[in-house]
């Protein structure tokens, strides 16, 4: 708690003395995902745009993999690109970042980079839900269009299209068709279907049939 307070107030020299005295830097936490996570020295430094303090922690052994919530989520939400490079250089795991945080940057280059670094934007149907509902994010449709032949993305597009037709969201339907969604592909309901692939108990319907 004392170290977090020092980080929240930007007292970099006091933190430097803390480290020199060999005092503990962090606690190990379970991954909290999107749930509210307790503050940490690293999150406090990032939230207050303390770049030098963030670097001081990381280069003295602070492990971003032990954060209760991926520090990349916070960095992506803030679009703090200099912090992004710093965190990745010092071991933050790009696969742990939430897909919505990546997509929410509205930056195709960031989506592409995280995808190539092993972040599955389609996991837990995040991409499908995002494309079905966030029609303001045209770059995300552009990214999906670029990858519409990739099986995971193709399925996400079909799921999103079915949801958009069900909700009669004309703009989303138009954007998804442009992005390459297959309107004849039979898929589970994004809203009501199970999350188990090829579940025989689910109903499979194409967007055309649903329309």
Secondary structure by P-SEA (a helix, b strand, c coil): caaaaaaaacaaaaaaaaaaacccccccccccccccccccaaaaaaaacaaaaaaaaaaaccccccccccaaaaaaaacaaaaaaaaaaaccccccccaaaaaacccaaaaaaaaaacccccccaaaaaaaaccccaaaaaaaaaaccccaaaaaaaaaaaaaaaaacaaaaaaaaaaaccccccccccccccccccccccbbbbcccccc
